[in-house]
Amino acid sequence: MARTTYFTATTIDGHIADPDNSLDWLFDVEGGDDRFAPFFASVGAFAMGSTTYEWVVDHEKLTEHPEKWQDWYGSTPCWVFTHRDLPVLPGAAVTFVRGDVRPVHAAMAEAAGDRVIWLVGGGELVGAFADQGLLDEIVLGVAPVTLGAGAPVLPRRLTSADLELTGVERSGQFAYLTYGVRHR
């Protein structure tokens, strides 16, 4: 069975995007990080929210260069949760969905097989998976940045009874904290 993992970068003060929903702060971090490529090699399916998708499409000019999506994600299927029409990228294995995360998670699990289901973000979408008991692991790459405001890592209350620290690692300027999510 696939493990569902929220793998994300965060600031020291717990934000995944700035108040304008930008991730530019992440790309300003010097000192490199080599954890993403090996992680993505284990991914069999992934999901993201519409704000994340729109930022990637706009920031990387993917409507002009849709081949970049294929370069990054290959044929790995992606589900984008949205309530509005978003640009379709030719050749991208993207399915636009809305509503309950449970049936989408089931489809993702079927597509992923024994590989990881990656929840890209945002935090509210990941919270919907957590609310349904469909989140198994949280991997936070903590960057040496503070924003003071912005999108929170996970806008839900999870206590130490819900989470178990299972790993700590340093990679370049990032500290990686891995938490298993207890299903009660």
N, C-alpha and C positions, 0 to 999 in steps of 0.2 A: 504494500500500500504506500502511496506517495506521502511524503512528509510535506506539510504546508509551512513555508518559512517566509517571514517578513524580514528581508535582508535590505537594510537601508543605511544611508549615511545620515548622521545627525550632528548638530552643533553641541557644544558643551551644555548650553542652556536648553537643550531638548527640542530644537526645531529642525524640520526637514526641508523647509522652504522659507524664504523671507516673506514679509507682508505682501509683496507683489507676486507671490507664488513662483519666484525665481530660484533656480539652483545655482546661479552664478557663483555664490559663495563657495560652493564645493570645488569648483574648478580652479579657484584661486589658491587652494591649499598646496603648498610646496612639499616636497619630500615623498611624493609618489605613494602608491598603494597597489599591491599586486594580488589582492584577494578576490576581485570581481571575476576575472576570467576563469579561474578554477571553479568558482561557485557557479557561474552560468553554465559551465560544461556539464554540471550535474542536473540542470533544470530541464524538465520535460514539458512544462506549460507555465504560463504566467499571466497575471492580471494587474491592471492599473486603473486608476480613476481617470475621468475625463480631463481634469486639470493637469495631471501629470502628462497624459498623452498630448494635450495641446501644447504644453511647454516644450516637450521634446520636438514635436512637429515644427513649431515656430522657431525655436532656438536653433535647430539643426537644418532649417529650411528643407524639410523632407518632402514638401509638395513639389519642390523643384528638383530634389535629388532623392527620390524614393528608394533608390538602390542602397542607400546607407542603412535603411532598416534591415534589409536582407544581409548586408555585411555584418551588422551587429548581432542580429538575432536568428539569422538563417531561416529555417522553416519551423522553428519552435512556435507553437500556437500561442496567441495572446488574446485575452478577453479584456475589452475596455468597457467599464461601467459608465454609462452616460444617460442623460435625459434629453440630449439635444443631438442634432446632426453634426458630425465631425468629418474632417477630410479623410477620404479613403486613400490609402497608399497602394498603388499597383504592386502586386507581387508580395505584399505583406500578409502573413497569416494572422490577420486580426479579425475578431468577431466583436461587434458592438452589442452590448447587452444592457438590460436594466432590471431593477427589481431584486428579488430575493437572491442572496448569494448561494444558497444551498444547491439548487439545480445546476448552477454554473460550476460550483466546486465539484459536483459529481462528474460533469463533463470534462473538467480539467483533470480530475483524477484518472479518468478513463484514458485521456490523451497522454498523460504523464507516465502511466504505468507505475514502475517502481522508482521513477525519477522524482526530483523535487518539484513541488508547485511553489513558484516564487510569487509572493505578493509584493509588488513594486511600491505601492502607495497610491494615494495618500493615506494618511493616518485614519481618516474617517472610514475609508473602504476597508482597511485592515481591521478596524474596530467592528465593522459589520460581520466579518469572518469570525473574529474573537467572540462576539455576542452569540454566535451559533455553535460555538465549540469546535470551529474548523481551523484554528490556528495552533500549530504544534511547536513552533520555535520562533524566537525573535533574535536576529543578529544585528547589532548596532555597531556601525563604524563611527566612532566618536571623533570628530575633527576638531582641531584647535581653533575654533571659531565660536564667537557668540554673536547673536543677532538681536537679542532683546525683545523680539516679537516675531511672529510668523506662524506657520502651520506646525502644530505640535506633532511629535513622533506618533503618539497614539492617544487620541482624546477619549480615553476610557479609564476607569479606575481598575487597575489590576494590582493586587497586593502581593506581598511575599508569599502568601498562601497559594497564589496563582502561578507564581514564577519561581524557577530554580536556576541559579547561576550554574551553567555547565561548562563555560570556557571563557578565558581571558587571553588575549593575544595582542601583540604590537606588530603593526605593519606600516613602515614609514612613519608618517605623522599621525596615524590613526590608532586608536585603542579599540579593539573589538571585544564586545561583551556579548556572549551568547547565553540566552535564557531558554530553557525548556518551559513550555506552557503546560501546567497541570490541568487535566480535564477532570472536574469534580462533578 
